[in-house]
Amino acid sequence: MNVVRVFVVSIALISLSGACIQAFDFEPNYDESQIPLYELPDPLVTGAGQKVVDARQWREQRRPEILELFRTHVYGRRPASLEATSFELIRVTPDALGGKALRKEVRVYFTGEKDGPTMDLLIHLPPQPIGPVPLFLALNFGGNHSIHADATIPLSTSWMRDNQAKGYVDHRATEASRGNAARRWPIELIVSRGYGLATAYYGDIDPDFDDGFQNGVHAAFQAAGQQRKPDDWGSIATWAWGLSRAMDYLETDEQVDHRRVAVMGHSRLGKTALWAGAEDERFALVISNDSGCGGAALSRRRIGETVGRINEVFPHWFCGNFKQYNLQENKLPVDQHMLLALMAPRPVYVASAAEDRWADPQGEFLSAYHAGPIYHLLGKPALPESKMPEIDHPMMTTVGYHIRSGKHDVTEFDWRAYLAFADKHLGGQ
């Protein structure tokens, strides 16, 4: 048990249209001495109190049980039946990026119908791949055109929402946003190492704002007037579902080795990548970059962003049931080390940034460390010690972790670590 003093957040209850809403008088805690008293749930003890003793019991009993707990209490569950997805290869450019890459543009039709919601998948591969190549799959925040300044990448046609002094302005993409996130996407480096990169705009799947789930995939699979249930999927689960639909396409592409696809995400999309990897075991390797609360960080530590804060500011990300754990993290039947454990025995990598205290780097590391018993049960090495590695010194077994210098971002350092981890577990071209 981790015994420390309790950190208290004051709240006020405000009545609005007959509803009781928590308004947080929020001052984030960054003091390790002020962490609340907590004890982590044991991933190797079933809900009935039975100890998990072998791989079969984990596989057939405890793992499905933990998945259901996360669906019920955190991310929500998908609708029971979803329409069949179809794909259209829009364009192939064999000499993209000045001959450094082969580019494919694929449209994903989520309902199988061209008048339904779609996602545009942008794929870069080594220019002359020798056989199917391993690939990184990741969603982006600003549209496919934002990942590189190449003028031939089509502008996103989805409506976007920018936080302009928190006024939130809806707009269409313009040329001014082309390549504005290129520093996070070293495409030339990735393909030079024998890997592909596939990305799509997360807003194609579901808009990232609270509109009662009236747009995107939520609206496509929800009947008019249908009342939401407390465990219906939130946006993170929807984005994760979109990653699985991208994987459906990758299974059909003969130039991609679909058995060696790594799913990666940053920040809220790091939370998304972890949930995608938990629900969809086709992803051979899972990477979380600065994912924080609801991602890799332990919720019970209540450092930086907390369950209460994230549910207040982003009420659409998780299922309705998650809100009952605002300031009540110890009542959660799961914590995020159990999410990482769902990746086992597949490789999983967690990355933090030293100046990203909001995401609780220590909590992200401890989550990766406490997933270790499941990896050991399945015969795989995990993080060897409970002490964080030095800054900018990655630690890699089947579980990988690093804390790099700098802020909340994706950097070339991160990507070089992910490529080294992928080399170790997937192998390059």
Secondary structure as the mmCIF struct_conf table of DSSP 4:
data_model
#
loop_
_struct_conf.conf_type_id
_struct_conf.id
_struct_conf.beg_label_comp_id
_struct_conf.beg_label_asym_id
_struct_conf.beg_label_seq_id
_struct_conf.end_label_comp_id
_struct_conf.end_label_asym_id
_struct_conf.end_label_seq_id
STRN STRN1 ASN A 2 ASN A 2
HELX_LH_PP_P HELX_LH_PP_P1 ARG A 5 PHE A 7
STRN STRN2 SER A 10 LEU A 16
TURN_TY1_P TURN_TY1_P1 SER A 17 GLY A 18
STRN STRN3 ALA A 19 ASP A 25
HELX_RH_3T_P HELX_RH_3T_P1 GLU A 32 GLN A 34
HELX_LH_PP_P HELX_LH_PP_P2 ILE A 35 LEU A 37
STRN STRN4 TYR A 38 TYR A 38
TURN_TY1_P TURN_TY1_P2 PRO A 43 LEU A 44
STRN STRN5 VAL A 45 VAL A 45
TURN_TY1_P TURN_TY1_P3 GLY A 47 ALA A 48
BEND BEND1 GLY A 49 GLY A 49
HELX_LH_PP_P HELX_LH_PP_P3 GLN A 50 GLN A 50
STRN STRN6 LYS A 51 LYS A 51
HELX_LH_PP_P HELX_LH_PP_P4 VAL A 52 VAL A 52
BEND BEND2 ASP A 54 ASP A 54
HELX_RH_AL_P HELX_RH_AL_P1 ALA A 55 GLN A 57
HELX_RH_PI_P HELX_RH_PI_P1 TRP A 58 ARG A 62
HELX_RH_AL_P HELX_RH_AL_P2 ARG A 63 PHE A 70
HELX_RH_PI_P HELX_RH_PI_P2 ARG A 71 TYR A 75
STRN STRN7 ARG A 77 ARG A 77
BEND BEND3 ALA A 80 ALA A 80
HELX_LH_PP_P HELX_LH_PP_P5 GLU A 83 THR A 85
STRN STRN8 SER A 86 ASP A 95
HELX_RH_AL_P HELX_RH_AL_P3 ALA A 96 GLY A 99
TURN_TY1_P TURN_TY1_P4 LYS A 100 LYS A 100
STRN STRN9 ALA A 101 TYR A 109
TURN_TY1_P TURN_TY1_P5 PHE A 110 THR A 111
BEND BEND4 GLY A 112 GLU A 113
TURN_TY1_P TURN_TY1_P6 LYS A 114 ASP A 115
BEND BEND5 GLY A 116 GLY A 116
STRN STRN10 THR A 118 LEU A 125
BEND BEND6 PRO A 127 GLN A 128
BEND BEND7 ILE A 130 GLY A 131
STRN STRN11 VAL A 133 ASN A 140
BEND BEND8 PHE A 141 GLY A 142
HELX_RH_3T_P HELX_RH_3T_P2 ASN A 144 ILE A 147
TURN_TY1_P TURN_TY1_P7 ALA A 151 THR A 152
BEND BEND9 ILE A 153 ILE A 153
HELX_LH_PP_P HELX_LH_PP_P6 PRO A 154 SER A 156
BEND BEND10 SER A 158 SER A 158
STRN STRN12 MET A 160 ASP A 162
BEND BEND11 GLN A 164 GLN A 164
TURN_TY1_P TURN_TY1_P8 ALA A 165 LYS A 166
STRN STRN13 VAL A 169 HIS A 171
HELX_RH_3T_P HELX_RH_3T_P3 GLU A 175 SER A 177
TURN_TY1_P TURN_TY1_P9 ARG A 178 ALA A 181
HELX_RH_3T_P HELX_RH_3T_P4 ALA A 182 ARG A 184
HELX_RH_AL_P HELX_RH_AL_P4 ILE A 187 SER A 192
TURN_TY1_P TURN_TY1_P10 ARG A 193 GLY A 194
STRN STRN14 GLY A 196 TYR A 201
HELX_RH_AL_P HELX_RH_AL_P5 TYR A 202 ILE A 205
BEND BEND12 ASP A 206 ASP A 206
BEND BEND13 ASP A 208 PHE A 209
BEND BEND14 ASP A 211 PHE A 213
BEND BEND15 ASN A 215 ASN A 215
HELX_RH_AL_P HELX_RH_AL_P6 GLY A 216 ALA A 220
TURN_TY1_P TURN_TY1_P11 PHE A 221 PHE A 221
BEND BEND16 GLN A 222 GLN A 222
TURN_TY1_P TURN_TY1_P12 ALA A 224 GLY A 225
HELX_LH_PP_P HELX_LH_PP_P7 GLN A 226 LYS A 229
TURN_TY1_P TURN_TY1_P13 PRO A 230 ASP A 231
STRN STRN15 ASP A 232 ASP A 232
HELX_RH_AL_P HELX_RH_AL_P7 SER A 235 LEU A 250
TURN_TY1_P TURN_TY1_P14 GLU A 251 THR A 252
TURN_TY1_P TURN_TY1_P15 GLU A 254 GLN A 255
STRN STRN16 VAL A 256 HIS A 266
TURN_TY1_P TURN_TY1_P16 SER A 267 SER A 267
HELX_RH_AL_P HELX_RH_AL_P8 ARG A 268 GLU A 279
TURN_TY1_P TURN_TY1_P17 GLU A 281 ARG A 282
BEND BEND17 ALA A 284 ALA A 284
STRN STRN17 LEU A 285 ASN A 289
BEND BEND18 ASP A 290 ASP A 290
STRN STRN18 CYS A 293 CYS A 293
TURN_TY1_P TURN_TY1_P18 GLY A 294 ALA A 296
STRN STRN19 ALA A 297 ALA A 297
HELX_RH_3T_P HELX_RH_3T_P5 SER A 299 ARG A 301
BEND BEND19 GLY A 304 GLU A 305
HELX_RH_AL_P HELX_RH_AL_P9 VAL A 307 VAL A 313
TURN_TY1_P TURN_TY1_P19 PRO A 315 HIS A 316
BEND BEND20 TRP A 317 PHE A 318
HELX_RH_3T_P HELX_RH_3T_P6 GLY A 320 TYR A 325
TURN_TY1_P TURN_TY1_P20 ASN A 326 LEU A 327
HELX_RH_3T_P HELX_RH_3T_P7 GLU A 329 LYS A 331
BEND BEND21 PRO A 333 PRO A 333
HELX_RH_AL_P HELX_RH_AL_P10 GLN A 336 ALA A 341
TURN_TY1_P TURN_TY1_P21 LEU A 342 PRO A 345
BEND BEND22 ARG A 346 ARG A 346
STRN STRN20 VAL A 348 ALA A 353
TURN_TY1_P TURN_TY1_P22 ALA A 354 GLU A 355
HELX_RH_3T_P HELX_RH_3T_P8 ARG A 357 ALA A 359
HELX_RH_AL_P HELX_RH_AL_P11 PRO A 361 HIS A 370
TURN_TY1_P TURN_TY1_P23 ALA A 371 ALA A 371
HELX_RH_AL_P HELX_RH_AL_P12 GLY A 372 LEU A 377
TURN_TY1_P TURN_TY1_P24 LEU A 378 GLY A 379
BEND BEND23 PRO A 384 PRO A 384
BEND BEND24 SER A 386 LYS A 387
HELX_LH_PP_P HELX_LH_PP_P8 MET A 388 GLU A 390
TURN_TY1_P TURN_TY1_P25 ILE A 391 ASP A 392
STRN STRN21 MET A 395 MET A 396
BEND BEND25 THR A 397 THR A 398
STRN STRN22 VAL A 399 ARG A 404
BEND BEND26 SER A 405 ASP A 409
HELX_RH_AL_P HELX_RH_AL_P13 GLU A 412 HIS A 425
TURN_TY1_P TURN_TY1_P26 LEU A 426 LEU A 426
#
